[in-house]
Amino acid sequence: MKTAEQEKLQGFPGHRPKKANIPVPDQNIPDPPKWMGRIGKRAFYDLKEVVGNTGMRVMARSDRLALVMVAEAFEEYRECKKEIEKTGRYWLDAKGVSKKNSAIVDMQNAWGRVMSGLSKFGMTPYDRQKVTVLSPEKKEKTREELMTEKREKALASAQKRYHLKAVNES
């Protein structure tokens, strides 16, 4: 018989990691910093609403800095996009050779940081499956309880499929 701590360390068969246990959401998530730009603040509030206590409920007070970084990366992405719209994707140098606008690379970099941050909060379809919210009243089941449930479901399915009587029934 393994303790819950040993099972947690072992993970699933095949050494797949278990779902992340995210702390219970905090009701008092602070506002964005005052130095943040207009676009970043708007992104912060939008994201806070989605992942905070009114949305997915996966954000804790300690996650504020991560959300600030995602919002800043989004602001940088938008600024690069405006620069590209204003100056164009390519420009000609003194010799008449076409050059790529350097804001394109910065925009791609910022996009990667935004997507990475969104995935950390479980805001992409793939990553949403990995995020589990733990509430105070939710109790984790032991391995024995999970196995008993699986056995009962399998037995009920077999009985239904083959019209069998349960062994305990007369």
Summary of the structure (lengths in Angstrom):
residues: 170
radius of gyration: 25.1
end to end distance: 33.8
largest distance: 95.1
contacts: 393
relative contact order: 0.12
helix: 55%
strand: 7%
